[in-house]
């Protein structure tokens, strides 16, 4: 599945952004969707994921209570609502899709996700 991430931008600390991950070519209804991020000089890290059923979500500890992942299978789009942003959240954010998982399955491992969007830059100023 082809993915496109958008919605990034420049925001002040404490502000909010909503990232979108839009699929083309086929529906995302059978894919686990996750967001990863990569800051300059750092490895790509898991941020949040939602199972294909929508019944299960998983978050990195550093975003719990601030970020919310959701999906709209009818619109073939997944979202990442980011609140209370911090300068350390500055990174390129990528959405990714994993096929064949169980209804409640979400993985933190980037290696399990075969399809990736191009990334969208999020910059949080202090």
Protein Blocks (a to p, Z undefined) as FASTA:
>chain_A
ZZddehiacddehiacddddddehiacklpccddddddehiacddfbdcdfkopaccddf
klgokaccdddfknopacdddehiafklgccddddddehiafkbccfbfklpmbdcebja
ddddZZ
